[in-house]
């Protein structure tokens, strides 16, 4: 596991909210990235290692 102690000062902070525009609804965000689901993922079609 990676050492995350260098991030201890920001762990637990609230996620920043945009001040100039509304957040995109989850359904719209999912639709925006849905086309990437058709792309092969790294290792998806690789033969199993022996």
Number of C-alpha atoms within 10 A of each C-alpha: 3 4 6 8 8 8 9 9 8 8 10 8 8 7 6 6 9 8 7 6 7 8 10 9 8 9 8 10 11 11 10 10 9 10 9 10 8 7 8 9 9 7 8 9 8 7 7 7 4 3
